[in-house]
Amino acid sequence: MTVPTPTEVYPGVVIDPRVVHGVPVLKGTRVPVQVILGHLAAGEDVVSIQAAYAVSLEQVRAALGYAANRLAYETVLAVVNE
């Protein structure tokens, strides 16, 4: 049986099927990127997020960079009802 290895999908962000069901997390943690983004979207300041999750500023920036990178490859199609 082969043990899956973590895959770095963006600098500082990894996916590992053995960690949090394979959702993207900050490298070296079990903190999902979506959690960091959710707190930022809710208006929480970076210092509070760093304290709550024991992450660095670079890790918060990695979460933002990963999200920006994902959106760069997303296609959104408008649906027009006439």
Legacy VTK file of the C-alpha trace (Angstrom):
# vtk DataFile Version 3.0
C-alpha trace
ASCII
DATASET POLYDATA
POINTS 82 float
0.000 0.000 0.000
1.387 3.367 -1.031
1.202 6.199 1.478
0.132 9.434 -0.216
2.515 12.356 0.091
1.521 15.977 0.544
1.342 18.001 -2.654
2.284 21.675 -2.539
-0.331 23.281 -4.794
0.868 26.832 -4.134
3.884 28.045 -2.170
2.899 27.460 1.457
-0.331 25.571 0.688
-0.526 21.784 0.583
-3.074 19.080 -0.095
-2.690 15.767 1.704
-5.479 13.176 1.704
-4.480 12.258 5.277
-4.915 15.825 6.584
-8.376 17.429 6.879
-9.766 15.106 4.174
-7.467 16.544 1.515
-8.652 20.153 1.580
-5.952 22.789 0.978
-4.222 23.676 4.259
-1.386 25.952 5.255
1.850 24.002 5.027
2.900 22.515 8.351
-0.555 23.018 9.890
-4.048 21.562 9.809
-5.533 25.017 9.167
-7.650 25.044 5.984
-7.136 27.936 3.590
-10.907 28.489 3.561
-10.884 29.156 7.310
-8.313 31.933 6.944
-10.188 33.433 3.995
-13.488 33.267 5.849
-12.096 35.187 8.800
-10.588 37.831 6.511
-13.869 38.146 4.605
-15.703 38.628 7.903
-13.452 41.600 8.651
-11.181 40.016 11.218
-7.710 41.530 11.325
-4.619 39.528 10.432
-3.095 39.816 13.907
-6.176 38.189 15.470
-6.099 35.378 12.908
-2.396 34.824 13.547
-3.032 34.570 17.285
-6.085 32.312 16.973
-4.459 29.801 14.603
-0.738 30.206 15.399
0.104 31.103 11.801
2.527 33.638 10.384
1.847 36.634 8.179
3.477 34.716 5.332
1.007 31.872 5.811
-1.955 34.275 5.711
-0.522 35.735 2.514
-0.111 32.216 1.109
-3.839 31.623 1.683
-4.684 34.822 -0.171
-2.258 34.008 -2.975
-3.686 30.533 -3.388
-7.224 31.932 -3.616
-6.161 34.571 -6.147
-4.384 31.929 -8.197
-7.439 29.652 -8.202
-9.703 32.505 -9.291
-7.353 33.377 -12.126
-8.189 30.018 -13.720
-11.916 30.061 -13.014
-14.339 30.775 -15.828
-17.664 32.382 -15.019
-20.347 32.369 -17.672
-23.215 34.813 -17.628
-26.673 33.414 -18.251
-29.014 35.805 -20.023
-32.751 35.267 -19.900
-34.489 36.979 -22.760
LINES 1 83
82 0 1 2 3 4 5 6 7 8 9 10 11 12 13 14 15 16 17 18 19 20 21 22 23 24 25 26 27 28 29 30 31 32 33 34 35 36 37 38 39 40 41 42 43 44 45 46 47 48 49 50 51 52 53 54 55 56 57 58 59 60 61 62 63 64 65 66 67 68 69 70 71 72 73 74 75 76 77 78 79 80 81
